[in-house]
Amino acid sequence: MERVVDGDTVVLTGVGKTRLIGVDTPEVYGGVECYGREASRFAKRVLRPGRRVRYTVGVERHDRYGRTLAYVFTGGGPTFNETLVERGYARPLTIRPNDELAPEIAEAARRARAARRGLWASC
């Protein structure tokens, strides 16, 4: 792990700028959105530079900006992508063909909304 750009974009060692699949965090650049700074801070706290992570690149490997599209794993549990949604830092964003974990991410959003976590309580 090199660094976090914002809540849903990171720089992975050996891969470069990477957009997390299946999630959309509020913006922190070019017009700050509600809960954007909190999402970015959370990502920076969890994905510290030098932390070892695993990742799986999507079926569609890059977005229109040239970023690698990936699911990021921090341990043996759910993806970091799903954790962002579960904790209320992101909303689901399903773009085919990278929709392998869309049901899990949608369920995480349902739980976060029901519990009024993060952006579901603040925005």
PyMOL commands that set and color helices and strands:
alter all, ss='L'
color gray80, all
select helices_A, chain A and resi 36-46+80-86+102-115+119-122
alter helices_A, ss='H'
color red, helices_A
select strands_A, chain A and resi 3-6+9-12+16-20+23-24+54-62+68-73+91-92
alter strands_A, ss='S'
color yellow, strands_A
deselect
rebuild
show_as cartoon
